[in-house]
Amino acid sequence: MCTLRPPRPQVAAPEMGLSQVDTVDDVSPTGTFLSDVSTLRARAREEIGKGPVTAAYGADLDRVLDVLGQCLATEIVCVLRYRQHHFAASGLQSGAVAAEFLQHALEEQEHADLIAARITQLGGTPDFDPQTLTARAHSQYTTAKELQEMIKENLIAERIAIASYTEIITWLGTGDPTTRRVLEQILATEEEHAEDMATLLEN
């Protein structure tokens, strides 16, 4: 029999904020700050309409928004696939497996919400258009009749997500640490999902 694990706690989106710099001699992990307090204050006022995105933002904002849009589509597709499998699952052990599918669907929805919130923070607009959803997603929406095939398809999708998020995190580097942390949190859960599906497949 498959045992159900308790629901995981929701992951809150990290808040953005600029730490106060006391002197130009304050040391960061990579060296001294290049801007004094007066310069930081002036820059913060220059483009106030950009919200949390300041001159210190080190990534390609348009490209980051595009990549986050792909991640959002990926998570939504995962939600739909897991939910469809939850309701379509049948067989002797289908109850426990269907419950696991539902739990994963709920967690994938949390991921989608985190990514949509980050897109908004960066000044973008989350795209939930169903007509282009599957084309933008990294993983595929697949259905299956057999329980084992459902588990296999979900494991494949999780492995795709793990690979793509790992590459994105490496690409972001120190350019956008907040987005990187969001994706790192999501990646950790996706790895747990893959482990869950691999265990179910073995059983």
CNS distance restraints for C-alpha pairs under 8 A (distance, minus, plus):
assign (resid   1 and name CA) (resid  93 and name CA) 6.75 0.50 0.50
assign (resid   1 and name CA) (resid  96 and name CA) 7.75 0.50 0.50
assign (resid   2 and name CA) (resid  93 and name CA) 7.39 0.50 0.50
assign (resid   2 and name CA) (resid  96 and name CA) 5.80 0.50 0.50
assign (resid   2 and name CA) (resid  97 and name CA) 6.96 0.50 0.50
assign (resid   2 and name CA) (resid 200 and name CA) 7.23 0.50 0.50
assign (resid   2 and name CA) (resid 203 and name CA) 7.92 0.50 0.50
assign (resid   3 and name CA) (resid  96 and name CA) 6.84 0.50 0.50
assign (resid   4 and name CA) (resid  96 and name CA) 6.67 0.50 0.50
assign (resid   4 and name CA) (resid  99 and name CA) 7.58 0.50 0.50
assign (resid   4 and name CA) (resid 100 and name CA) 6.75 0.50 0.50
assign (resid   7 and name CA) (resid 103 and name CA) 6.92 0.50 0.50
assign (resid  10 and name CA) (resid 107 and name CA) 7.90 0.50 0.50
assign (resid  10 and name CA) (resid 110 and name CA) 7.20 0.50 0.50
assign (resid  11 and name CA) (resid 110 and name CA) 7.60 0.50 0.50
assign (resid  11 and name CA) (resid 185 and name CA) 7.75 0.50 0.50
assign (resid  12 and name CA) (resid 114 and name CA) 7.60 0.50 0.50
assign (resid  13 and name CA) (resid 114 and name CA) 5.83 0.50 0.50
assign (resid  13 and name CA) (resid 117 and name CA) 7.71 0.50 0.50
assign (resid  13 and name CA) (resid 118 and name CA) 7.86 0.50 0.50
assign (resid  13 and name CA) (resid 182 and name CA) 6.83 0.50 0.50
assign (resid  14 and name CA) (resid 178 and name CA) 7.04 0.50 0.50
assign (resid  14 and name CA) (resid 181 and name CA) 7.93 0.50 0.50
assign (resid  14 and name CA) (resid 182 and name CA) 7.22 0.50 0.50
assign (resid  16 and name CA) (resid  52 and name CA) 6.86 0.50 0.50
assign (resid  16 and name CA) (resid 178 and name CA) 7.27 0.50 0.50
assign (resid  17 and name CA) (resid  52 and name CA) 7.46 0.50 0.50
assign (resid  21 and name CA) (resid  26 and name CA) 7.02 0.50 0.50
assign (resid  21 and name CA) (resid  36 and name CA) 7.88 0.50 0.50
assign (resid  21 and name CA) (resid  37 and name CA) 6.45 0.50 0.50
assign (resid  22 and name CA) (resid  26 and name CA) 6.98 0.50 0.50
assign (resid  22 and name CA) (resid  37 and name CA) 7.29 0.50 0.50
assign (resid  23 and name CA) (resid  36 and name CA) 6.82 0.50 0.50
assign (resid  23 and name CA) (resid  37 and name CA) 7.12 0.50 0.50
assign (resid  24 and name CA) (resid  32 and name CA) 7.17 0.50 0.50
assign (resid  24 and name CA) (resid  33 and name CA) 6.00 0.50 0.50
assign (resid  24 and name CA) (resid  34 and name CA) 7.31 0.50 0.50
assign (resid  24 and name CA) (resid  35 and name CA) 6.78 0.50 0.50
assign (resid  24 and name CA) (resid  36 and name CA) 5.23 0.50 0.50
assign (resid  24 and name CA) (resid  37 and name CA) 7.48 0.50 0.50
assign (resid  25 and name CA) (resid  32 and name CA) 6.07 0.50 0.50
assign (resid  25 and name CA) (resid  33 and name CA) 6.98 0.50 0.50
assign (resid  26 and name CA) (resid  32 and name CA) 6.10 0.50 0.50
assign (resid  26 and name CA) (resid  33 and name CA) 6.56 0.50 0.50
assign (resid  27 and name CA) (resid  31 and name CA) 5.60 0.50 0.50
assign (resid  27 and name CA) (resid  32 and name CA) 4.57 0.50 0.50
assign (resid  27 and name CA) (resid  33 and name CA) 6.55 0.50 0.50
assign (resid  28 and name CA) (resid  32 and name CA) 5.75 0.50 0.50
assign (resid  28 and name CA) (resid  33 and name CA) 6.76 0.50 0.50
assign (resid  35 and name CA) (resid  39 and name CA) 5.83 0.50 0.50
assign (resid  35 and name CA) (resid  40 and name CA) 6.30 0.50 0.50
assign (resid  36 and name CA) (resid  40 and name CA) 6.37 0.50 0.50
assign (resid  37 and name CA) (resid  41 and name CA) 6.17 0.50 0.50
assign (resid  38 and name CA) (resid  42 and name CA) 6.20 0.50 0.50
assign (resid  39 and name CA) (resid  43 and name CA) 6.13 0.50 0.50
assign (resid  40 and name CA) (resid  44 and name CA) 6.18 0.50 0.50
assign (resid  41 and name CA) (resid  45 and name CA) 6.60 0.50 0.50
assign (resid  42 and name CA) (resid  46 and name CA) 6.37 0.50 0.50
assign (resid  43 and name CA) (resid  47 and name CA) 7.31 0.50 0.50
assign (resid  43 and name CA) (resid  54 and name CA) 7.51 0.50 0.50
assign (resid  43 and name CA) (resid  55 and name CA) 6.90 0.50 0.50
assign (resid  44 and name CA) (resid  48 and name CA) 6.36 0.50 0.50
assign (resid  44 and name CA) (resid  54 and name CA) 6.67 0.50 0.50
assign (resid  47 and name CA) (resid  54 and name CA) 7.67 0.50 0.50
assign (resid  50 and name CA) (resid  54 and name CA) 7.15 0.50 0.50
assign (resid  50 and name CA) (resid 122 and name CA) 7.75 0.50 0.50
assign (resid  50 and name CA) (resid 123 and name CA) 6.79 0.50 0.50
assign (resid  51 and name CA) (resid 121 and name CA) 7.54 0.50 0.50
assign (resid  51 and name CA) (resid 122 and name CA) 7.76 0.50 0.50
assign (resid  51 and name CA) (resid 123 and name CA) 7.74 0.50 0.50
assign (resid  52 and name CA) (resid 121 and name CA) 6.93 0.50 0.50
assign (resid  52 and name CA) (resid 122 and name CA) 7.03 0.50 0.50
assign (resid  53 and name CA) (resid  57 and name CA) 6.14 0.50 0.50
assign (resid  53 and name CA) (resid 122 and name CA) 6.37 0.50 0.50
assign (resid  57 and name CA) (resid 175 and name CA) 6.49 0.50 0.50
assign (resid  57 and name CA) (resid 176 and name CA) 6.61 0.50 0.50
assign (resid  58 and name CA) (resid 174 and name CA) 7.35 0.50 0.50
assign (resid  58 and name CA) (resid 175 and name CA) 4.06 0.50 0.50
assign (resid  58 and name CA) (resid 176 and name CA) 6.26 0.50 0.50
assign (resid  59 and name CA) (resid  64 and name CA) 7.27 0.50 0.50
assign (resid  59 and name CA) (resid 172 and name CA) 7.00 0.50 0.50
assign (resid  59 and name CA) (resid 175 and name CA) 4.46 0.50 0.50
assign (resid  59 and name CA) (resid 176 and name CA) 5.86 0.50 0.50
assign (resid  60 and name CA) (resid  64 and name CA) 6.08 0.50 0.50
assign (resid  61 and name CA) (resid  65 and name CA) 6.16 0.50 0.50
assign (resid  61 and name CA) (resid 122 and name CA) 7.80 0.50 0.50
assign (resid  62 and name CA) (resid  66 and name CA) 6.26 0.50 0.50
assign (resid  63 and name CA) (resid  67 and name CA) 6.16 0.50 0.50
assign (resid  64 and name CA) (resid  68 and name CA) 6.04 0.50 0.50
assign (resid  65 and name CA) (resid  69 and name CA) 6.10 0.50 0.50
assign (resid  65 and name CA) (resid 119 and name CA) 6.26 0.50 0.50
assign (resid  65 and name CA) (resid 122 and name CA) 7.62 0.50 0.50
assign (resid  65 and name CA) (resid 124 and name CA) 6.60 0.50 0.50
assign (resid  66 and name CA) (resid  70 and name CA) 6.53 0.50 0.50
assign (resid  67 and name CA) (resid  71 and name CA) 6.34 0.50 0.50
assign (resid  68 and name CA) (resid  72 and name CA) 6.06 0.50 0.50
assign (resid  68 and name CA) (resid 115 and name CA) 6.65 0.50 0.50
assign (resid  68 and name CA) (resid 119 and name CA) 6.80 0.50 0.50
assign (resid  69 and name CA) (resid  73 and name CA) 6.26 0.50 0.50
assign (resid  69 and name CA) (resid 119 and name CA) 7.72 0.50 0.50
assign (resid  69 and name CA) (resid 126 and name CA) 6.74 0.50 0.50
assign (resid  69 and name CA) (resid 127 and name CA) 6.69 0.50 0.50
assign (resid  69 and name CA) (resid 136 and name CA) 7.63 0.50 0.50
assign (resid  70 and name CA) (resid  74 and name CA) 6.16 0.50 0.50
assign (resid  70 and name CA) (resid 136 and name CA) 5.23 0.50 0.50
assign (resid  70 and name CA) (resid 137 and name CA) 5.33 0.50 0.50
assign (resid  70 and name CA) (resid 138 and name CA) 6.89 0.50 0.50
assign (resid  71 and name CA) (resid  75 and name CA) 6.27 0.50 0.50
assign (resid  71 and name CA) (resid 112 and name CA) 7.95 0.50 0.50
assign (resid  71 and name CA) (resid 115 and name CA) 7.38 0.50 0.50
assign (resid  71 and name CA) (resid 137 and name CA) 6.71 0.50 0.50
assign (resid  71 and name CA) (resid 138 and name CA) 7.37 0.50 0.50
assign (resid  72 and name CA) (resid  76 and name CA) 6.30 0.50 0.50
assign (resid  72 and name CA) (resid 112 and name CA) 5.36 0.50 0.50
assign (resid  72 and name CA) (resid 115 and name CA) 5.99 0.50 0.50
assign (resid  72 and name CA) (resid 116 and name CA) 6.66 0.50 0.50
assign (resid  72 and name CA) (resid 126 and name CA) 7.81 0.50 0.50
assign (resid  72 and name CA) (resid 127 and name CA) 7.92 0.50 0.50
assign (resid  72 and name CA) (resid 137 and name CA) 7.62 0.50 0.50
assign (resid  73 and name CA) (resid  77 and name CA) 6.17 0.50 0.50
assign (resid  73 and name CA) (resid 112 and name CA) 7.98 0.50 0.50
assign (resid  73 and name CA) (resid 127 and name CA) 7.89 0.50 0.50
assign (resid  73 and name CA) (resid 128 and name CA) 7.38 0.50 0.50
assign (resid  73 and name CA) (resid 133 and name CA) 5.52 0.50 0.50
assign (resid  73 and name CA) (resid 134 and name CA) 7.05 0.50 0.50
assign (resid  73 and name CA) (resid 136 and name CA) 5.94 0.50 0.50
assign (resid  73 and name CA) (resid 137 and name CA) 4.71 0.50 0.50
assign (resid  73 and name CA) (resid 138 and name CA) 7.80 0.50 0.50
assign (resid  74 and name CA) (resid  78 and name CA) 6.25 0.50 0.50
assign (resid  74 and name CA) (resid 134 and name CA) 7.79 0.50 0.50
assign (resid  74 and name CA) (resid 136 and name CA) 7.39 0.50 0.50
assign (resid  74 and name CA) (resid 137 and name CA) 4.14 0.50 0.50
assign (resid  74 and name CA) (resid 138 and name CA) 5.46 0.50 0.50
assign (resid  74 and name CA) (resid 139 and name CA) 5.86 0.50 0.50
assign (resid  74 and name CA) (resid 161 and name CA) 7.74 0.50 0.50
assign (resid  75 and name CA) (resid  79 and name CA) 6.22 0.50 0.50
assign (resid  75 and name CA) (resid 108 and name CA) 5.67 0.50 0.50
assign (resid  75 and name CA) (resid 109 and name CA) 6.87 0.50 0.50
assign (resid  75 and name CA) (resid 111 and name CA) 6.57 0.50 0.50
assign (resid  75 and name CA) (resid 112 and name CA) 5.38 0.50 0.50
assign (resid  75 and name CA) (resid 137 and name CA) 7.84 0.50 0.50
assign (resid  76 and name CA) (resid  80 and name CA) 6.33 0.50 0.50
assign (resid  76 and name CA) (resid 108 and name CA) 7.25 0.50 0.50
assign (resid  76 and name CA) (resid 109 and name CA) 6.80 0.50 0.50
assign (resid  76 and name CA) (resid 112 and name CA) 6.32 0.50 0.50
assign (resid  77 and name CA) (resid  81 and name CA) 6.11 0.50 0.50
assign (resid  77 and name CA) (resid 133 and name CA) 7.36 0.50 0.50
assign (resid  77 and name CA) (resid 134 and name CA) 6.87 0.50 0.50
assign (resid  77 and name CA) (resid 137 and name CA) 7.03 0.50 0.50
assign (resid  77 and name CA) (resid 139 and name CA) 7.31 0.50 0.50
assign (resid  77 and name CA) (resid 140 and name CA) 7.00 0.50 0.50
assign (resid  77 and name CA) (resid 141 and name CA) 5.94 0.50 0.50
assign (resid  78 and name CA) (resid  82 and name CA) 6.02 0.50 0.50
assign (resid  78 and name CA) (resid 105 and name CA) 6.97 0.50 0.50
assign (resid  78 and name CA) (resid 108 and name CA) 6.53 0.50 0.50
assign (resid  78 and name CA) (resid 139 and name CA) 7.56 0.50 0.50
assign (resid  78 and name CA) (resid 141 and name CA) 7.22 0.50 0.50
assign (resid  78 and name CA) (resid 157 and name CA) 7.70 0.50 0.50
assign (resid  79 and name CA) (resid  83 and name CA) 6.10 0.50 0.50
assign (resid  79 and name CA) (resid 104 and name CA) 7.72 0.50 0.50
assign (resid  79 and name CA) (resid 105 and name CA) 4.58 0.50 0.50
assign (resid  79 and name CA) (resid 106 and name CA) 7.18 0.50 0.50
assign (resid  79 and name CA) (resid 108 and name CA) 5.57 0.50 0.50
assign (resid  79 and name CA) (resid 109 and name CA) 6.04 0.50 0.50
assign (resid  80 and name CA) (resid  84 and name CA) 6.06 0.50 0.50
assign (resid  80 and name CA) (resid 105 and name CA) 7.39 0.50 0.50
assign (resid  80 and name CA) (resid 141 and name CA) 7.51 0.50 0.50
assign (resid  81 and name CA) (resid  85 and name CA) 6.18 0.50 0.50
assign (resid  81 and name CA) (resid 141 and name CA) 5.69 0.50 0.50
assign (resid  81 and name CA) (resid 142 and name CA) 6.52 0.50 0.50
assign (resid  81 and name CA) (resid 143 and name CA) 7.17 0.50 0.50
assign (resid  81 and name CA) (resid 154 and name CA) 7.96 0.50 0.50
assign (resid  82 and name CA) (resid  86 and name CA) 6.02 0.50 0.50
assign (resid  82 and name CA) (resid 101 and name CA) 5.24 0.50 0.50
assign (resid  82 and name CA) (resid 102 and name CA) 6.43 0.50 0.50
assign (resid  82 and name CA) (resid 104 and name CA) 6.81 0.50 0.50
assign (resid  82 and name CA) (resid 105 and name CA) 5.25 0.50 0.50
assign (resid  82 and name CA) (resid 154 and name CA) 7.51 0.50 0.50
assign (resid  83 and name CA) (resid  87 and name CA) 6.46 0.50 0.50
assign (resid  83 and name CA) (resid 101 and name CA) 6.73 0.50 0.50
assign (resid  83 and name CA) (resid 102 and name CA) 5.97 0.50 0.50
assign (resid  83 and name CA) (resid 105 and name CA) 5.96 0.50 0.50
assign (resid  84 and name CA) (resid  88 and name CA) 6.04 0.50 0.50
assign (resid  84 and name CA) (resid 143 and name CA) 7.44 0.50 0.50
assign (resid  85 and name CA) (resid  89 and name CA) 5.61 0.50 0.50
assign (resid  85 and name CA) (resid  98 and name CA) 7.05 0.50 0.50
assign (resid  85 and name CA) (resid 101 and name CA) 6.74 0.50 0.50
assign (resid  85 and name CA) (resid 143 and name CA) 7.13 0.50 0.50
assign (resid  85 and name CA) (resid 144 and name CA) 7.71 0.50 0.50
assign (resid  85 and name CA) (resid 150 and name CA) 6.55 0.50 0.50
assign (resid  86 and name CA) (resid  97 and name CA) 7.83 0.50 0.50
assign (resid  86 and name CA) (resid  98 and name CA) 4.45 0.50 0.50
assign (resid  86 and name CA) (resid  99 and name CA) 6.82 0.50 0.50
assign (resid  86 and name CA) (resid 100 and name CA) 7.98 0.50 0.50
assign (resid  86 and name CA) (resid 101 and name CA) 5.29 0.50 0.50
assign (resid  86 and name CA) (resid 102 and name CA) 5.71 0.50 0.50
assign (resid  87 and name CA) (resid  98 and name CA) 7.11 0.50 0.50
assign (resid  88 and name CA) (resid 145 and name CA) 7.52 0.50 0.50
assign (resid  89 and name CA) (resid  94 and name CA) 5.58 0.50 0.50
assign (resid  89 and name CA) (resid  95 and name CA) 7.83 0.50 0.50
assign (resid  89 and name CA) (resid  97 and name CA) 7.70 0.50 0.50
assign (resid  89 and name CA) (resid  98 and name CA) 5.93 0.50 0.50
assign (resid  89 and name CA) (resid 145 and name CA) 7.75 0.50 0.50
assign (resid  89 and name CA) (resid 146 and name CA) 7.61 0.50 0.50
assign (resid  89 and name CA) (resid 147 and name CA) 5.93 0.50 0.50
assign (resid  90 and name CA) (resid  94 and name CA) 4.94 0.50 0.50
assign (resid  90 and name CA) (resid  95 and name CA) 7.68 0.50 0.50
assign (resid  90 and name CA) (resid 146 and name CA) 7.78 0.50 0.50
assign (resid  90 and name CA) (resid 147 and name CA) 6.75 0.50 0.50
assign (resid  91 and name CA) (resid 147 and name CA) 7.43 0.50 0.50
assign (resid  93 and name CA) (resid  97 and name CA) 6.55 0.50 0.50
assign (resid  94 and name CA) (resid  98 and name CA) 5.61 0.50 0.50
assign (resid  94 and name CA) (resid 147 and name CA) 7.23 0.50 0.50
assign (resid  95 and name CA) (resid  99 and name CA) 6.23 0.50 0.50
assign (resid  96 and name CA) (resid 100 and name CA) 6.36 0.50 0.50
assign (resid  97 and name CA) (resid 101 and name CA) 6.27 0.50 0.50
assign (resid  97 and name CA) (resid 200 and name CA) 7.76 0.50 0.50
assign (resid  98 and name CA) (resid 102 and name CA) 6.29 0.50 0.50
assign (resid  99 and name CA) (resid 103 and name CA) 6.24 0.50 0.50
assign (resid 100 and name CA) (resid 104 and name CA) 6.23 0.50 0.50
assign (resid 101 and name CA) (resid 105 and name CA) 6.18 0.50 0.50
assign (resid 102 and name CA) (resid 106 and name CA) 6.30 0.50 0.50
assign (resid 103 and name CA) (resid 107 and name CA) 6.39 0.50 0.50
assign (resid 104 and name CA) (resid 108 and name CA) 6.06 0.50 0.50
assign (resid 104 and name CA) (resid 193 and name CA) 7.05 0.50 0.50
assign (resid 105 and name CA) (resid 109 and name CA) 6.23 0.50 0.50
assign (resid 106 and name CA) (resid 110 and name CA) 6.47 0.50 0.50
assign (resid 107 and name CA) (resid 111 and name CA) 6.38 0.50 0.50
assign (resid 108 and name CA) (resid 112 and name CA) 6.28 0.50 0.50
assign (resid 109 and name CA) (resid 113 and name CA) 6.24 0.50 0.50
assign (resid 110 and name CA) (resid 114 and name CA) 6.25 0.50 0.50
assign (resid 111 and name CA) (resid 115 and name CA) 6.26 0.50 0.50
assign (resid 111 and name CA) (resid 186 and name CA) 6.24 0.50 0.50
assign (resid 112 and name CA) (resid 116 and name CA) 6.05 0.50 0.50
assign (resid 113 and name CA) (resid 117 and name CA) 6.03 0.50 0.50
assign (resid 114 and name CA) (resid 118 and name CA) 6.28 0.50 0.50
assign (resid 114 and name CA) (resid 182 and name CA) 7.29 0.50 0.50
assign (resid 115 and name CA) (resid 119 and name CA) 6.20 0.50 0.50
assign (resid 115 and name CA) (resid 182 and name CA) 7.57 0.50 0.50
assign (resid 116 and name CA) (resid 120 and name CA) 6.31 0.50 0.50
assign (resid 116 and name CA) (resid 125 and name CA) 7.95 0.50 0.50
assign (resid 116 and name CA) (resid 126 and name CA) 5.39 0.50 0.50
assign (resid 117 and name CA) (resid 121 and name CA) 6.21 0.50 0.50
assign (resid 118 and name CA) (resid 122 and name CA) 6.28 0.50 0.50
assign (resid 118 and name CA) (resid 179 and name CA) 7.06 0.50 0.50
assign (resid 119 and name CA) (resid 123 and name CA) 6.53 0.50 0.50
assign (resid 119 and name CA) (resid 124 and name CA) 5.14 0.50 0.50
assign (resid 119 and name CA) (resid 125 and name CA) 6.38 0.50 0.50
assign (resid 119 and name CA) (resid 126 and name CA) 6.18 0.50 0.50
assign (resid 120 and name CA) (resid 124 and name CA) 5.03 0.50 0.50
assign (resid 120 and name CA) (resid 125 and name CA) 5.78 0.50 0.50
assign (resid 120 and name CA) (resid 126 and name CA) 6.84 0.50 0.50
assign (resid 128 and name CA) (resid 133 and name CA) 7.09 0.50 0.50
assign (resid 129 and name CA) (resid 133 and name CA) 6.15 0.50 0.50
assign (resid 130 and name CA) (resid 134 and name CA) 7.80 0.50 0.50
assign (resid 132 and name CA) (resid 136 and name CA) 6.36 0.50 0.50
assign (resid 133 and name CA) (resid 137 and name CA) 6.27 0.50 0.50
assign (resid 134 and name CA) (resid 139 and name CA) 7.96 0.50 0.50
assign (resid 134 and name CA) (resid 140 and name CA) 6.68 0.50 0.50
assign (resid 134 and name CA) (resid 141 and name CA) 7.11 0.50 0.50
assign (resid 138 and name CA) (resid 160 and name CA) 7.05 0.50 0.50
assign (resid 138 and name CA) (resid 161 and name CA) 7.02 0.50 0.50
assign (resid 138 and name CA) (resid 164 and name CA) 7.65 0.50 0.50
assign (resid 139 and name CA) (resid 157 and name CA) 5.38 0.50 0.50
assign (resid 139 and name CA) (resid 160 and name CA) 6.31 0.50 0.50
assign (resid 139 and name CA) (resid 161 and name CA) 6.94 0.50 0.50
assign (resid 140 and name CA) (resid 157 and name CA) 6.98 0.50 0.50
assign (resid 142 and name CA) (resid 153 and name CA) 7.10 0.50 0.50
assign (resid 143 and name CA) (resid 150 and name CA) 7.05 0.50 0.50
assign (resid 144 and name CA) (resid 149 and name CA) 6.02 0.50 0.50
assign (resid 144 and name CA) (resid 150 and name CA) 5.52 0.50 0.50
assign (resid 145 and name CA) (resid 149 and name CA) 7.30 0.50 0.50
assign (resid 145 and name CA) (resid 150 and name CA) 7.46 0.50 0.50
assign (resid 146 and name CA) (resid 150 and name CA) 6.44 0.50 0.50
assign (resid 147 and name CA) (resid 151 and name CA) 6.39 0.50 0.50
assign (resid 148 and name CA) (resid 152 and name CA) 6.21 0.50 0.50
assign (resid 148 and name CA) (resid 201 and name CA) 6.54 0.50 0.50
assign (resid 149 and name CA) (resid 153 and name CA) 6.13 0.50 0.50
assign (resid 150 and name CA) (resid 154 and name CA) 6.25 0.50 0.50
assign (resid 151 and name CA) (resid 155 and name CA) 6.17 0.50 0.50
assign (resid 151 and name CA) (resid 197 and name CA) 5.87 0.50 0.50
assign (resid 151 and name CA) (resid 200 and name CA) 7.16 0.50 0.50
assign (resid 151 and name CA) (resid 201 and name CA) 6.37 0.50 0.50
assign (resid 152 and name CA) (resid 156 and name CA) 6.25 0.50 0.50
assign (resid 152 and name CA) (resid 197 and name CA) 7.31 0.50 0.50
assign (resid 152 and name CA) (resid 201 and name CA) 6.90 0.50 0.50
assign (resid 153 and name CA) (resid 157 and name CA) 6.24 0.50 0.50
assign (resid 154 and name CA) (resid 158 and name CA) 6.14 0.50 0.50
assign (resid 154 and name CA) (resid 194 and name CA) 7.92 0.50 0.50
assign (resid 154 and name CA) (resid 197 and name CA) 7.00 0.50 0.50
assign (resid 155 and name CA) (resid 159 and name CA) 6.22 0.50 0.50
assign (resid 155 and name CA) (resid 193 and name CA) 7.77 0.50 0.50
assign (resid 155 and name CA) (resid 194 and name CA) 5.40 0.50 0.50
assign (resid 155 and name CA) (resid 197 and name CA) 5.45 0.50 0.50
assign (resid 155 and name CA) (resid 198 and name CA) 6.65 0.50 0.50
assign (resid 156 and name CA) (resid 160 and name CA) 6.30 0.50 0.50
assign (resid 157 and name CA) (resid 161 and name CA) 6.28 0.50 0.50
assign (resid 158 and name CA) (resid 162 and name CA) 6.09 0.50 0.50
assign (resid 158 and name CA) (resid 190 and name CA) 6.06 0.50 0.50
assign (resid 158 and name CA) (resid 191 and name CA) 7.34 0.50 0.50
assign (resid 158 and name CA) (resid 193 and name CA) 6.82 0.50 0.50
assign (resid 158 and name CA) (resid 194 and name CA) 5.50 0.50 0.50
assign (resid 159 and name CA) (resid 163 and name CA) 6.17 0.50 0.50
assign (resid 159 and name CA) (resid 191 and name CA) 7.93 0.50 0.50
assign (resid 159 and name CA) (resid 194 and name CA) 6.65 0.50 0.50
assign (resid 160 and name CA) (resid 164 and name CA) 6.15 0.50 0.50
assign (resid 161 and name CA) (resid 165 and name CA) 5.90 0.50 0.50
assign (resid 161 and name CA) (resid 187 and name CA) 7.82 0.50 0.50
assign (resid 161 and name CA) (resid 190 and name CA) 7.16 0.50 0.50
assign (resid 162 and name CA) (resid 166 and name CA) 6.00 0.50 0.50
assign (resid 162 and name CA) (resid 187 and name CA) 6.11 0.50 0.50
assign (resid 162 and name CA) (resid 190 and name CA) 6.37 0.50 0.50
assign (resid 162 and name CA) (resid 191 and name CA) 6.65 0.50 0.50
assign (resid 163 and name CA) (resid 167 and name CA) 6.38 0.50 0.50
assign (resid 164 and name CA) (resid 168 and name CA) 6.24 0.50 0.50
assign (resid 165 and name CA) (resid 169 and name CA) 6.03 0.50 0.50
assign (resid 165 and name CA) (resid 183 and name CA) 6.69 0.50 0.50
assign (resid 165 and name CA) (resid 184 and name CA) 7.87 0.50 0.50
assign (resid 165 and name CA) (resid 187 and name CA) 6.45 0.50 0.50
assign (resid 166 and name CA) (resid 170 and name CA) 6.32 0.50 0.50
assign (resid 166 and name CA) (resid 187 and name CA) 7.44 0.50 0.50
assign (resid 167 and name CA) (resid 171 and name CA) 6.12 0.50 0.50
assign (resid 168 and name CA) (resid 172 and name CA) 6.10 0.50 0.50
assign (resid 169 and name CA) (resid 173 and name CA) 6.41 0.50 0.50
assign (resid 169 and name CA) (resid 180 and name CA) 5.45 0.50 0.50
assign (resid 169 and name CA) (resid 183 and name CA) 6.83 0.50 0.50
assign (resid 169 and name CA) (resid 184 and name CA) 7.09 0.50 0.50
assign (resid 172 and name CA) (resid 176 and name CA) 5.97 0.50 0.50
assign (resid 172 and name CA) (resid 177 and name CA) 7.47 0.50 0.50
assign (resid 172 and name CA) (resid 179 and name CA) 7.99 0.50 0.50
assign (resid 172 and name CA) (resid 180 and name CA) 6.35 0.50 0.50
assign (resid 173 and name CA) (resid 177 and name CA) 7.13 0.50 0.50
assign (resid 173 and name CA) (resid 180 and name CA) 7.35 0.50 0.50
assign (resid 176 and name CA) (resid 180 and name CA) 6.24 0.50 0.50
assign (resid 177 and name CA) (resid 181 and name CA) 6.09 0.50 0.50
assign (resid 178 and name CA) (resid 182 and name CA) 6.34 0.50 0.50
assign (resid 179 and name CA) (resid 183 and name CA) 6.28 0.50 0.50
assign (resid 180 and name CA) (resid 184 and name CA) 6.06 0.50 0.50
assign (resid 181 and name CA) (resid 185 and name CA) 6.19 0.50 0.50
assign (resid 182 and name CA) (resid 186 and name CA) 6.40 0.50 0.50
assign (resid 183 and name CA) (resid 187 and name CA) 5.88 0.50 0.50
assign (resid 184 and name CA) (resid 188 and name CA) 6.27 0.50 0.50
assign (resid 185 and name CA) (resid 189 and name CA) 6.78 0.50 0.50
assign (resid 186 and name CA) (resid 190 and name CA) 6.27 0.50 0.50
assign (resid 187 and name CA) (resid 191 and name CA) 6.20 0.50 0.50
assign (resid 188 and name CA) (resid 192 and name CA) 6.55 0.50 0.50
assign (resid 189 and name CA) (resid 193 and name CA) 6.20 0.50 0.50
assign (resid 190 and name CA) (resid 194 and name CA) 6.21 0.50 0.50
assign (resid 191 and name CA) (resid 195 and name CA) 6.25 0.50 0.50
assign (resid 192 and name CA) (resid 196 and name CA) 6.16 0.50 0.50
assign (resid 193 and name CA) (resid 197 and name CA) 6.25 0.50 0.50
assign (resid 194 and name CA) (resid 198 and name CA) 6.07 0.50 0.50
assign (resid 195 and name CA) (resid 199 and name CA) 6.14 0.50 0.50
assign (resid 196 and name CA) (resid 200 and name CA) 6.27 0.50 0.50
assign (resid 197 and name CA) (resid 201 and name CA) 6.05 0.50 0.50
assign (resid 198 and name CA) (resid 202 and name CA) 6.28 0.50 0.50
assign (resid 199 and name CA) (resid 203 and name CA) 6.39 0.50 0.50
